[in-house]
Amino acid sequence: MAMEKPQSARKRKQTNESPGPANTLWRDAGRRLLRHRLAMFGALVLLIVLVMGIFGPAITPYDPNGMDFANRFADPSFSHPMGTDDFGRDIFSRIIIGARVSLQVGFVAVSVATIIGTGLGLIAGYGSRLTDEVIMRAMDVLYAFPAILLAIAIMAALGKGIGNAMIAIGLVYIPIFARIARAAVLGIRNEEFIIAAKAMGAGDARILISHVLPNVLSPIIVEITLSLAFAILAEASLSFFGLGTQPPDPSWGRMLSEGRDFFRQSGWMGVFPGLAIFFTVMGFNFLGDGLRDALDPKLRR
């Protein structure tokens, strides 16, 4: 009898400390993600870009806006690993600083789209049929326009500048998150745990936040990573057309536009910014694919 009590207590302690189903699912998803080689490669690329964006001013070898007309169109060398542009500015330093602009626009724009779009999708999927029709028809109107053309139209109305670019890109991607959230809500709105919460007197707001939202996070998280890639492409496109980042501030899209005029003379002016955009977008896509495979039980390998 003396031995049974400690064992029973130990069993109760182990039972109380055992992770719940939600924690187990997220832990298993994390393990699958760590085994996804392309996702880890994408995460490594994004980590390098993130370090460039955060510590850019401290690690740039030159002033990104410093002009040196004696070294115009300098070839890539040890002192200038990516050469210089038509004003003698170090391209490597400008690409490092440009990473901050791209990440800033991407994260702010996607955050705006995620919050507004997910909220509208939850309300549309859980609310009445009239509410669903009004919200989703408005989303269909926005979704009918090509993303970059709609962003350019919004920029034409708001004006040039990096702040307006964030707003334009964020508005463009709201319908995507609204559709994903609505579809996820429609799949679980009639589940037993939702009906039980209603029977216990829980309000609609509490049900949406406490019961519905946690069950739609997986597709939202995957879409965030993929939308970040497209947001960076959109910012580069707007800056390429002169609507985003304004000179002399460096931006990958702006640098690509400037290098276009000197491609035959100094091809590196456009090649290196283009590679920066390519690897960053590829990193987000690889990480998004890995998250999709890890979070979707149907895609387990």
C-alpha angles and dihedrals in degrees: 000000000000090000096046097062097057090045092050091047090048091050091049090050092050090049092050093048096046112113119253125243093264093052091047092051093050091045092051090048090052091052092050090048092053089054092052103098098194091048091052091048089051091048090052092051091048091048090057091048090047091052089050091051096047101039098027100123091048097051103038110111092211140025103274091219096037111120124214109178091183089067100043114152092004113178119245108279142151092279093044108027093188099028127239134283133235091288095047093253118151108254094202092057092047092051090052092052091042089061089067092053094049094046093044093052092043097050096042094045094046091045090055092047092046096050097043097035096046091047092051091046092051092050093046095048096044100034132076125298091255092053090048093051095048095048098042095045088054089050090049090055091054092042092053091071121077107257099238094043091051090049091051090049091051090048090051089056097042099036135237124311143093094265093055089046089058091051093047095049092045092053092048094058098044094092092055094058092041092056094046093048093046093050091050092049093050088055095057106025092098096044119124096249090056092049090047092051090052091049090053090056100255114161124240093253092052092047092050095048101036103033112016103039096054089054095053097046096095098066090038092055091049092048091050092060093046093045090052088061092051091044091056089049090049092050090049090050093050091047090047089058091046096252100106127044111017125217139300089028110091122243128167093233092046091049090050090053092049092049092052092075092052100037096122094043099040110008093175090071089074102024099063097047088046091052090049090055091044097052094043094051091044090052092053092046093050091048091047092051090049092050091049092052092045098047099040110076090200091063098051113134 
